[in-house]
Amino acid sequence: MARPEKVAVVEEIRTKLDESDAAVLTEYRGLTVHELAELRATLRPSGTQYKVFKNTLARRAIEGRGLDEITDLFEGPVAIAFVHGDAAAAAKALRE
């Protein structure tokens, strides 16, 4: 039986993917908590939300959604940037 907390996280990921114009997977290895907070603040004006999820829950969320080719990308420290609006602005902020 799945725990309600995990089911809620899987549903949150699915909802965010459905509502986003784009999603970008990034590795956040080497970033401090402060740097992650700064990155989130930088992304906010472009309508992008940057979140870290457990890889197993993220894999479960994308099952059966036509995104099976990215399942293998959920290895190591991966975060998802959910883009609402201009994906180019979000990509530029992530690169910098």
Secondary structure, 3 states (H helix, E strand, C coil): CCCHHHHHHHHHHHHHHHHCCEEEEEECCCCCHHHHHHHHHHHHHHCEEEEECCHHHHHHHHCCCCCHHHHHHCCCCEEEEEECCCHHHHHHHHHC
